[in-house]
Amino acid sequence: MPRFFVGSSLQSDDVFTLPDEVTRHVQVLRLHPGDTIVLFNGQGGEYSAEIVEMERRETRVRVGPHQDIEAEPPYRLTLAQGIAGSDKMDWLIEKSVELGATRFVPLTTTRSVVRLSGERAVRRLAHWQRIVQSSCEQCGRNRMPEVAPASEIAAWLGSMPKRPGEGELRVLLSPRADVSFAALPVEPPSGEVTVLIGPEGGLSPEEEAAALDQGFIAVGLGPRVLRTETAGIAVLAALAARWGGW
């Protein structure tokens, strides 16, 4: 059944006009009055809705009952990612939503190929938020992961408490790490999980040292060096398998 995000409150039995972008999508799918769709607003759960009227530029639906359906993993995970070039970042965010990440922090690092500031940063943030929305529509999540504005890694690390809070886990992926992934907890932590990954070329030794000073644990993913867009997906999938995220 087609699923659509609407950024407004929803109430059972209400009849309301869908946003323009949703109307366009409904038309592309060649839906008709009487067809049923699913609506969610990111606040939890979803609503079935019946299309009651369609015009060239407007679609009206009657909202059905709320269904307390969630697809969230039993942990909260922030992916702090050194901004990757080309369309790698788009792909990584899309797949990370599917794998259960709850927050994304794009980071500018010493070895970053892409550097964002000003209007370009604003446009890219809006673009990534649209990718998150589309991915939630596709994969069945009813809570929208947050995308933070791009920031410098030093400023981001400096904004964190010096040591992790109770139940919190901070993981730095590094090919130089002596600790293997297998050493991570078998059960999901009760607090926030943060996974930090560098861009193409990885983090500099100074950046890794700063992360370790903030309570991150350097973890390796085996003898092969993974690309930045592969590492995040690999660790999210592995944690989902270990912590019951599937």
N, C-alpha and C positions, 0 to 999 in steps of 0.2 A: 504494500500500500504506500503511495507517495507520501513523504514526510516533508514538512516545511517549517522553518523557524519564523516566528513573528515576534517582533520586539515590543509587545504590548501585553497588557493583562488579558486573560482569557476567562470566560465565565460560561458554564453550561447553560444552554438554551438561548444564549445571545446570538443575534444575527448581525454580522459585521462585514465590512469590505476588506478583502485581503490587500496587503501592500502591493504596490505596482510590480515589484520584481517577482513576487509570488504569483501574481496574476499572469505574468508573461510565461512563467514556468508551467503553470496549469494549462495554458493555451498550447505550449509546445508539446505537452504530453497528450493533447487532444482529449482532455477530460470534458465531461458534460454535466449539466444539472442532474442530480440524483447520484452522482459518483461520490464516494467517500474518500477523504484524505485524513492525514494525521497532522496535528499542529502542536508545537511546543514552543515555550518562550524562555527556556533556559533556567527556570526557577524550580524545576523538578516535575516529573510526570509528563503526561501528554494527554491530548484530547482528540477524539475522533470528531470529524466535522463533515457535514453533507453540503455539497454545492447546491445552492438553491436558485441562483441566478447568474448568468454570464452575459456580459456585453463585450464590446470590442476592447475596452480599456478598463473594465471593472468586473470583479467576481465577488459575489456575496455568498457567505456560508453560514450555516446554523451549527453552532458548537455543541458537540455531544458531551457525554459525561467525562469527568476526569479519570484517568487511569494511572494509578501509582506504580508506574513502570520505570525502573532505573537500569542503566547498564554501566554503572561506575565500579571500578575495582575497589577492594577493601583497604586501600591506602591512598594517600595523596602524594603525587609526585610532580615536582617542578623540574623541567628540563632547561638547564641554562646552557645555551648553545652559542659557541663562537660563530658569528654570521658567516655562512658559506656562500660561495659565489654562484652565478648562473641561476638555474631554477632549483638547485639542491635544497635550499632552505624551504621553498614551497612544498616540495615533495616530503621533506622530513617532518614539517608541521602537520601535513595531511595524515601521514601514516602514524605519527605519534598520537594524534587524536584517537585514531582507531585502536591504538594499543593502550589507551587509558591515561595518558598524561593529563594533569589538571591545570598546569600553568607552564608558560613558555617565557623565558627571559633571553632575548637576543643580545649578544655581547660583542662589542668591538674589542679586539685584542691586538697585541703587537704584530701578529702574523696575519691579521684579517686582510683578505683581498678586497672585500666590500666594506666601505665606511659610510655610515648614514648620518645625516644631520639636516636640520632645518625642514623645509617643505618635503624634501625627498624622504626623510625619516617618517614624517606624518603619513605620506602616501603609502609607504611600504607597510606601516603598521595597519592601516585600514585594509590593505590587500591581504595581509596575513589573517586578520580577523574574519574576512570573508571566506578564506580557506577553512578556518576552524568551523564556521557556520555550515558550510557545504559538507564538510566531513562529518559533522554531527548529524546532519540530515540523512546522510548515506548510511552511517554505521549504527544508528539507533540510540545515540546518547542524548539525554534530555537535559543535561547540564553543560553549559558552554565553558570550555577551558579559557582561562585568561591569557592574553598576550600582552606582556609588559612592553613599554617603550624601550627601544634600543638604548643601551648604556655602556659606558666604558667598564671593563672588567674590574679595574682598581676601585672605581666608585661603587660598583655593585658589591664587591667583597667588603669594602669599608662600611657599607650600610648594614651588614649583618652583625648580630651579636658575636662576640669573640669566640664563644664556645656554643655548640649545639645545645638546644633545650632538651628536656626530658623526653625520651622516645624519638628524638629527631636523628636523622641519618644524612650525612653529607658525603657524597661519593665523587671523586675526581677520577675520570678515566685517563689513564696514562700508559703508554707503551714502556715507560721506565719503571713502572710500579713493581714492587716485590710481592705484594699481596694479590692473590688471585680472586676472581669473581666468586669462587666456591666458598670463600671465607665470609661472605656477607650473611646476615641473619637468615635463618630458615623461615621464620615467621615474619609477617609484615610489621614494620615498626608502628607504634601507636601515634607517633608524631609525623611531621613533614619529612619527606624524602627529597633531597636535591641531588640531581646528577649533573655534573659539570663536564662539558666536552669542548675541546678547542676547535678552531676552524681548520681548513687545509693547512698542513704544516704543524698543527698542534699548538699547544700553549708553550710559551717560553719557559725556561727553567725558573726565571724570576716569578712569573705568574703562578706556576705550580707551587713554588715555595710560599707565596702569599696565600694561596688556597689552603695549603696544609696548615699554615699559621692560624687560619680561621676554622679549624676543626674538620677539614675534609680528610677523607681516607683515600689514598691513591690506590686504585685497583686496576689490574690488567685483565685483558680479555684473551689471553693465550699467546701463542708464539707468532701469530700473524698480525700485522699492522693493518687495522681497518681504516677505510676512508671515513671522514667525519660524518657523512650522511648514512654510513652503514653502522657505525658504532652506536649511535643513539637508538636506532631501530633494534639492533641486536640486544642491547642491554634492557630495553623496555620489554621486549618479548621474553627474555630470560627471566626477568623479575616477575612478569605476569604468570609465567609457568610455575615459578617458585612460590609466589605469594597468593595464588588463587585468583589471579586477575582474568583468567579465561572463563 
